[in-house]
Amino acid sequence: MKPRTLFDKVWDSHVVETLPDGTCVLYIDRHLLHEVTSPQAFEGLRLAGRRLRRPDATIAVVDHNVPTTDRSLGIAEEESRIQVETLERNVVEFGVPYIPLLDARQGIVHIIGPEQGISLPGTTIVCGDSHTSTHGALGALAFGIGTSEVEHVMATQTLLQKPAKNMLVRVDGVLPPGCTAKDIVLAIIGRIGTAGGTGHVIEFAGEAIRALDMAGRMTVCNMSIEAGARAGMIAPDETTFAYVKGRPMAPQGEAFEQALAWWKTLPSDEGAHYDTVVVLDAAEIAPQVTWGTSPETVAPITGAVPDPMAEPDEAKRAQMQRMLAYMDLTPGQKLAEVKIDVVFIGSCTNGRIEDIRAAATVARGRKVAPGVRALVVPGSGLVKQMAEQEGLDLVLRDAGFEWREAGCSMCLGMNPDKLVAGQRCASTSNRNFEGRQGPGGRTHLLSPAMAAAAAVTGRLTDVRELV
Amino acid sequence: MDAFTTLTGVAAPMPVANVDTDKIIPARFLKTIKRTGLGVHVFDTLRYDETGAERPEFVLNQEPYRQAEILIAHENFGCGSSREHAPWALLDFGIRCIIAPSFADIFHANSFKNGILPIALPREICDQLMEDAKLGGNARVTIDLARQVIVRPNGEEIGFEIDAFRKHLLLEGLDDIGQTLQHAPAITRYETGVAQDKPWMPALSIA
């Protein structure tokens, strides 16, 4: 048999039928729903008189719109409340398992999928959210879809898709101290660009990826979409299996052993073909920070804001100039001298317990710089509980950080957590687009440790100077 | 979904790469539970200033581009979020066709589901069309999907590629859920097979 990649194997095992032009009817094992991209899909089902084919393969949670302050009094903002209430009505009407806002298990859909054992190796997972790529860290094929496709999965439990191309991103060697999974993925995006992965599923491999814990692997796969890839995947190994074992919705006991036997066959075969191969040396990666309004505009914290005049392409030069004007940065300015107003630690990229531990390690015994507002938003209620059991909330509060309830929060500013025009934010989220965190807000993407370092110094800071 | 057969209209030039879906429709407008009504907010930040007044320099605030049905842009159009609100907003404004050197995958798929035709062409050809678009109202462009050609204002025809299945759905205005449900017996067979091959796969429930 022809050697196959991890992606090939998961794809092949989910093809229901192949149409004459090569389009496949692809079976979906897990469908995750949230309040923002599902209402029109439920409405579509209702209007067509269709039922939801597999409520037992579907799960819903609220995350994008919810306040991260005390929620026991309900949601003050009317449109957000209506969206949440609409989801609550829909899950009852269509019989979808639902984690309510006040449940400790509530959180960002891409945090709770792995946390609850909903996301499993070798499965196909979709959600109306581009960061569904996160779940690929478990060796799943997981990707974001639009609302029409959400409705398609609801009605048929399948999607019409053509196979993607295979891309291998191999990160060799050992990551230097002070560098994290976030620095790896930002360096990858800086290398291949925001469209570098278009049409591909990226398999992340190599010594530096193998050495990551599951949280780090999720951070890497989460940002595959920022490189334009359809999905990111990492072959399941002992780290993966140990993570999945015992999770509430994962297979238990004998069933786990059966699953494990199949999961172990999933890693790419020796000699499998990749359409594109990119190799990075982890030893050359320094803590990264973005300077522009695209995730590919990234540089080491030891570097400086680039000069658009050095860019030969006229259109690209104009775009860089616009970015620097929006970001209020000047060519040649040292990144470590850029002052910040807000710090956001959270999101599906970096809202896991490991991320909060990393931030707390830097914050311990220090104080948030005067004039800086620093928010910590755990990715789920359970992450929050765990952090509190470890006393991390106290460390962070003592240092002057806000300790909030779980949700997407300032990653996209749909809830009240927003930047004000002109504010500059050191953020552990995934997108630095213009206005992403609030109209006129300026975003610098970086790791949780780097974000905490920025909070205590009041400027972008090389965290290696503090540890 | 409305069928897409031929379209003759004004093309708006937007010579920008990496137009992301946050730019097309910022997150604050995603709180709707409907598909319609988003046209007024398309490109909101580029289109309006802080007071809500139109920015005259923005292309869709200028005549004849207020009536544009075609958008010409640079590489990687529609990158970022999977929000289908982006094609909904473009469609609600009146855009039925986008021509660019490349598109982000999810936006590309979402466009077809809403009767918007995304056409990928080499950068040099997009640049020619961009120049045509800058001529304004006297330079109407025709898209003929059945023949897979773009007719420039000077009458020159430019061919384009499109996936045969997606072309069929667009030409007929077909709902692809209906198409897939014709395969319902195969889906059921697949599910029966999985129940045997992967008996360990748990059903989801919240206790």
Interface residues (C-beta under 8 A of the other chain):
Chain A: V16 E17 L19 D21 T23 V25 Y27 D29 R30 V36 T37 P39 Q40 E43 A48 R50 D56 A57 T58 I59 H64 N65 E79 S80 I82 Q83 T86 P97 Y98 I99 R105 G117 I118 L120 T123 G128 D129 S130 T132 F143 G144 I145 G146 T147 S148 E149 E151 H152 A155 T156 Q157 T158 L160 K162 T194 A195 T198 G199 I225 G228 R230 M249 A250 P251 A255 F256 Q258 A259 W262 S294 A315 K316 Q319 L412 G413 M414 A421 R431 F433 E434 G435 R436 P439
Chain B: P15 V16 A17 N18 D20 D22 K23 P26 A27 R28 L30 K31 T32 I33 K34 R35 T45 E50 H74 E75 N76 C79 G80 S81 S82 R83 E84 P87 S102 A104 D105 I106 A109 N110 K113 N114 D163 A164 F165 D175 D176 I177 Q179 T180 L181 H183 A184 A186 I187 Y190 E191 V194 K198 P199 W200 M201 P202 A203 L204 S205 I206
